[in-house]
Amino acid sequence: MKNQFLRLLLLFTSLIPRLSTAHEPPGSGSVSLTVSVFNDAGVSPSVMAQARDRTDFILRHSGISLIWLYCGTPANRPPDSGCSAISFPEHLSVRLVPTGSGGTQDIFGRSFQNAEGQGSYAVVYFELLAASKSIQEIGTGDLLGSVIAHELGHLLLGRDSHSPSGLMSPSWQTSQLQLAARGRLFLTTEEQDRIRARYLAAGWKKASGGSIGPSGK
């Protein structure tokens, strides 16, 4: 009888880790994003490579890893690439356009979110960016990568996500551009924590069968 009791106790004890981890949010703190990039502006491969490296560098500093999907130009879209499988928050989209009604001399990009602050789509106005005086402080590829990181930050943080300093400043002055040129323009610690909590909460909601609202335009 005593041996049988011990066997049952050991069996129950071995199940405890499984029971506790079964209700934890997936990812356990890590943030991994897939980013579809639609190059409608025809940005050169060399500038695109610089932009990718800069975006990777900025977000990796915050514990965010990126998987890039290159989705071509309007005349040359890769078939069956998975580029359109957009899903908040783990698969976001950035479209590089020549210019548009939403861009001004000082605004190089825009993110799209619904009333709940959920969104998976952003655009960057490349011709405005490339013609900006900001290029005097930081190269085109590095500036493009910083802007992409900024717009992804909006999508990950939700509504009202501008901040007085750092990557999420609404308008980059000379001081921010100089930091960017030195590779020191990042998300704040508070923004990093907010992104991680929001990302894991959305993933937990999906895993639990909850619904995620429309992701924007």
C-alpha positions as CSV (number, residue, x, y, z in Angstrom):
1,M,0.0,0.0,0.0
2,K,2.8,2.4,0.9
3,N,4.6,1.7,-2.3
4,Q,1.4,2.3,-4.3
5,F,0.9,5.6,-2.5
6,L,4.5,6.7,-3.4
7,R,4.0,5.8,-7.0
8,L,0.8,7.9,-7.2
9,L,2.6,10.8,-5.5
10,L,5.5,10.7,-7.9
11,L,3.1,10.5,-10.9
12,F,1.1,13.6,-9.6
13,T,4.4,15.5,-9.0
14,S,5.6,14.8,-12.5
15,L,2.4,16.3,-13.9
16,I,2.7,19.7,-12.1
17,P,5.1,21.3,-14.6
18,R,2.9,20.3,-17.5
19,L,-0.2,21.7,-15.8
20,S,1.5,25.0,-14.9
21,T,3.0,25.6,-18.4
22,A,-0.2,24.7,-20.2
23,H,-1.8,28.0,-19.2
24,E,1.2,30.3,-19.8
25,P,1.1,32.7,-22.8
26,P,3.1,31.3,-25.8
27,G,6.5,32.7,-26.4
28,S,7.4,33.2,-22.7
29,G,8.6,36.8,-23.2
30,S,10.2,36.6,-26.7
31,V,8.9,38.8,-29.5
32,S,9.3,37.4,-33.0
33,L,7.9,39.2,-36.0
34,T,7.5,38.4,-39.7
35,V,7.5,41.6,-41.8
36,S,6.2,41.7,-45.4
37,V,7.9,44.5,-47.3
38,F,6.2,45.7,-50.5
39,N,8.7,47.7,-52.5
40,D,6.3,49.8,-54.6
41,A,8.8,52.7,-54.7
42,G,11.5,50.6,-56.4
43,V,14.1,51.1,-53.7
44,S,17.5,49.8,-54.8
45,P,18.7,46.5,-53.4
46,S,21.7,48.1,-51.7
47,V,19.5,50.7,-49.9
48,M,17.0,47.9,-48.9
49,A,19.9,45.9,-47.4
50,Q,21.1,48.8,-45.4
51,A,17.5,49.5,-44.2
52,R,17.0,45.9,-43.2
53,D,20.2,45.8,-41.2
54,R,19.4,49.0,-39.4
55,T,15.8,47.9,-38.5
56,D,17.2,44.6,-37.3
57,F,19.8,46.4,-35.2
58,I,17.3,48.8,-33.6
59,L,14.7,46.2,-32.7
60,R,17.1,43.5,-31.7
61,H,18.3,45.9,-29.0
62,S,14.8,45.6,-27.6
63,G,14.6,41.8,-27.8
64,I,12.6,41.8,-31.0
65,S,13.7,39.5,-33.8
66,L,12.5,40.0,-37.4
67,I,11.9,37.6,-40.3
68,W,11.7,39.5,-43.6
69,L,9.6,38.6,-46.5
70,Y,10.5,40.5,-49.7
71,C,7.3,41.0,-51.6
72,G,8.7,42.6,-54.8
73,T,7.4,45.5,-56.8
74,P,3.8,45.9,-58.3
75,A,5.1,44.4,-61.6
76,N,7.0,41.6,-60.0
77,R,5.3,40.0,-57.0
78,P,6.8,36.6,-55.9
79,P,4.2,33.8,-56.2
80,D,3.1,32.0,-53.1
81,S,5.4,34.0,-50.9
82,G,3.1,34.2,-47.8
83,C,3.4,38.0,-48.1
84,S,-0.3,38.6,-47.7
85,A,-0.8,36.3,-44.7
86,I,-0.8,39.4,-42.4
87,S,-1.9,38.8,-38.8
88,F,-1.6,41.0,-35.8
89,P,0.7,40.9,-33.9
90,E,3.1,38.4,-35.3
91,H,3.0,39.2,-39.0
92,L,3.1,42.9,-40.0
93,S,3.4,44.7,-43.4
94,V,5.4,47.7,-44.6
95,R,4.7,49.2,-48.0
96,L,7.3,51.5,-49.5
97,V,5.6,54.0,-51.8
98,P,7.0,56.9,-53.8
99,T,4.8,59.5,-52.1
100,G,1.2,60.0,-51.1
101,S,-1.3,62.3,-49.6
102,G,-0.4,61.3,-46.0
103,G,3.3,62.4,-46.3
104,T,4.8,65.8,-45.8
105,Q,8.3,67.2,-45.8
106,D,8.7,66.1,-42.1
107,I,6.5,63.0,-42.1
108,F,8.0,59.9,-43.8
109,G,5.6,57.2,-42.7
110,R,2.2,56.2,-41.3
111,S,0.7,53.3,-39.5
112,F,-2.9,52.2,-39.7
113,Q,-4.8,51.0,-36.6
114,N,-8.4,50.4,-35.6
115,A,-10.2,51.9,-32.6
116,E,-8.7,49.3,-30.3
117,G,-5.2,50.2,-31.4
118,Q,-4.7,47.0,-33.4
119,G,-3.0,47.3,-36.8
120,S,-0.7,45.4,-39.1
121,Y,-0.1,47.8,-41.9
122,A,2.3,50.8,-42.4
123,V,3.5,52.8,-45.3
124,V,6.8,54.7,-45.8
125,Y,7.0,57.6,-48.3
126,F,10.4,57.0,-49.8
127,E,10.8,59.9,-52.2
128,L,10.1,62.4,-49.4
129,L,12.5,60.6,-47.2
130,A,15.3,60.4,-49.8
131,A,14.9,64.1,-50.6
132,S,14.9,65.2,-47.0
133,K,17.6,67.3,-45.4
134,S,17.9,64.6,-42.8
135,I,20.1,62.7,-45.3
136,Q,22.8,65.2,-44.4
137,E,23.0,63.6,-40.9
138,I,22.3,59.9,-41.8
139,G,22.5,57.9,-45.0
140,T,19.4,57.0,-47.0
141,G,19.4,53.3,-46.1
142,D,20.0,53.9,-42.4
143,L,17.3,56.6,-42.3
144,L,14.8,54.3,-44.1
145,G,15.6,51.5,-41.6
146,S,15.0,53.9,-38.7
147,V,11.7,55.0,-40.1
148,I,10.6,51.4,-40.6
149,A,11.5,50.6,-37.0
150,H,9.5,53.7,-35.9
151,E,6.4,52.6,-37.8
152,L,6.7,49.0,-36.6
153,G,6.9,50.5,-33.1
154,H,3.6,52.2,-33.6
155,L,2.0,49.0,-34.7
156,L,3.4,47.1,-31.7
157,L,2.7,49.8,-29.1
158,G,-0.9,50.8,-30.2
159,R,-2.5,54.2,-30.3
160,D,-0.9,57.4,-28.9
161,S,2.5,55.8,-29.0
162,H,4.7,58.9,-29.7
163,S,7.1,59.8,-26.9
164,P,9.1,62.9,-26.0
165,S,12.4,61.2,-26.8
166,G,14.0,58.2,-28.5
167,L,12.9,56.3,-31.6
168,M,9.2,57.1,-31.1
169,S,9.6,60.9,-31.0
170,P,7.0,62.4,-33.4
171,S,9.6,64.7,-35.1
172,W,13.2,63.9,-35.3
173,Q,15.4,66.9,-34.8
174,T,19.1,67.1,-35.3
175,S,19.8,65.5,-31.9
176,Q,17.7,62.4,-32.8
177,L,19.3,62.2,-36.2
178,Q,22.7,62.3,-34.8
179,L,21.8,59.5,-32.4
180,A,20.4,57.5,-35.3
181,A,23.6,58.1,-37.3
182,R,25.6,56.7,-34.3
183,G,23.3,53.7,-33.9
184,R,21.9,55.0,-30.6
185,L,18.2,55.8,-31.4
186,F,16.2,53.1,-29.6
187,L,12.9,52.3,-28.0
188,T,12.8,53.2,-24.3
189,T,12.7,50.5,-21.6
190,E,9.1,51.3,-20.8
191,E,8.2,51.0,-24.5
192,Q,10.0,47.6,-24.7
193,D,8.0,46.3,-21.7
194,R,4.8,47.6,-23.1
195,I,5.4,45.9,-26.5
196,R,6.3,42.6,-24.9
197,A,3.2,42.6,-22.6
198,R,0.9,43.6,-25.5
199,Y,2.4,41.0,-27.9
200,L,2.1,38.2,-25.4
201,A,-1.4,39.2,-24.4
202,A,-2.6,39.2,-28.1
203,G,-0.9,35.8,-28.6
204,W,-2.5,34.4,-25.4
205,K,-5.9,35.7,-26.6
206,K,-5.5,33.9,-29.9
207,A,-4.3,30.7,-28.3
208,S,-7.3,30.8,-25.9
209,G,-9.8,31.1,-28.8
210,G,-10.4,34.8,-28.5
211,S,-10.9,37.0,-31.5
212,I,-8.6,39.8,-32.7
213,G,-10.4,42.7,-34.4
214,P,-9.7,44.1,-37.9
215,S,-6.1,45.1,-38.4
216,G,-6.6,48.3,-40.4
217,K,-6.3,49.2,-44.0
